[in-house]
Amino acid sequence: MNGSTGVISSNVGLARNPPSRGSTKASLGLLFTYGVTGSGKTFTMTGSPGQGGLLPRSLDMIFNSVGPFQAKRYVFKTDDKNCMEVQCEVDALLERQRRENNLTVPKTPSSRQKVDPEIGDMLKPEEACKADGVDEDSCYSVFVSYIEIYNNYVYDLLEETQEDAIKPKPPQSKILREDQNHNMYVAGCMEVEVKSAEEAFQVFWRGQKKRKVANTRLNRESSRSHSVFIIKLAQAPLDADGDNILQDKNQVSVSQLCLVDLAGSERTGRTGAEGTRMREAGNINQSLLNLRTCLEILRENQMCGTNKMVPYRDSKVSHLFKNYFDGEGKVRMVVCVNPKADDYEETLLVMRFAEMTQEVEVARPVDRPICGFTPGRRHRNQAFREEMSQRLEDRGDAMSALNGVVLSLPPLPTSELTDPNDEITIPRLIEALQNRQNIRQMMIEEFDRAASKMKSMLQELDSNVISKENVILEQNGRLSEKDKVIHSNKTEIERLEKKTKMQEHKIDILQKTTKIYEDDKRSLQQELETRGHRLQRELSEKRRMEQRMQGVVSDTQHKWEKECERRVNAMQLEMQNKLWVKDEKLKQLKAIVTESKTPGRPNPQLHQTQPPPQRSSREERPSREERPPSKRSASPSPVPVLAVRLCRC
């Protein structure tokens, strides 16, 4: 096998009772393989010589279980409406003769026993198994059919067509119909009655050779269609005597097992498919996608309580098995996984689909009893026949013993009279007859004593049987009460299980909601922490900016204060120089005025009195560091101002 397999099954519960009209479905089973292309699905289903797959193992178990109780061929007869009929022994014999006469090439016993070497020795003897609890008061017959779904069309692989080498006739597609029990079936599909696992597998192999396969980049023999091998087990009860099959169509029960080999999902980019192969791959992927959609909607309807319509009719695969997913049987899926690293993504999708299918619950109907006959009648009939044969043997022994007793009686003397005066023969004969009469009387008395003793023993046995029957009736009454209690307990258990499932579903919802809230809380806390850190960073940036601005403002203020102080000092110095010049001029003017009033004084105008040299502001002005701070409100002395006013006057 190219990959390892794992089984993923759906939960099975109780559902509605099957309808009672026509042949009923005792039980339905669906087993299909799922996986990517090249993962070993076909090998898992068929196997190889010495290593049988699911199909030969299933056939071997069925025939090991019902082999001793099989009916003769053609006792069960299929109709065109997915039902079974029962024929009498005479009609079955005529049918067998007609079928044998219609054979063009008669089969020899050696050819019948010859097995195809490709399918020989599929199972080892030590691997044989048998089902328990088989109803031995019924007769069985097995029918098989084999179909494939290719490009969403249904074809019968067992249909015998006349091959024309010049103009071959393409196979005709079949249609799906619904029978009176609302079960889907393939109309016009050929159903072959088989009597052994080897014969059934030969029929399968004959159809397997017609299946659509092709060579792709990933698989040398890639299945291009979905194949469905259907095994039907017809069961009918024996009559009250346990000899013949009950001729009642309503009592026929049909069990069905569908073994499905789904084609693998594939990507055209990896397989390099073109043309026909690409169209086949598209149809395969579309049918598998529809199957997945149906199961997802079923899970949603069951878990959420919705009533969405399941799109069964979008694909022939899902439409054919509609009744299985609606609660008419058991469904199992075998997941085939390829360990190649290149198939990792597709394998991951397959495993997710398998995980999803575990949450889908498919209910199983309750099997109703077939008939009201007493169980165990087949064995009782055989025991009765053995008892009758034993009694016949005992009666023969009794007759031989009686003959021995008769022969043991005293012999009669000769009764021939030769002389009329003979008085010896007749008295001798009378004495012998009297002896025989006495012996006979003794035997009758002994027989009467034995008969009375046997009668008393039979009466005692009858009384014991009656008492035991009364005990059995009492026990049956108690058993019925226990059954009622068990049924009520089962009902209560089912109710509690449903309630538990509902509570578990609510708990799951609450857990998911809590997880969502916790995730939201965690995300909000992270966002809050992020914003807090961002706010702290902004505050620190703001404080640094304020400190920086305060430094800049203080520096600018200090700079402007120094500049203003420099300018004020310069203006004060300039004003002082101007006032000094004016004072000098006033002094000169005053001196001139006083000299003009005083005689004998020289004219000041004649003397060119040169004012003292004016000090340069740069030379006399101290530096900014050496200069003491001066008051900004300092004003010049009022004396020079008064002198100026006097001068103006």
Disulfide bonds with the S-S distance in Angstrom:
none
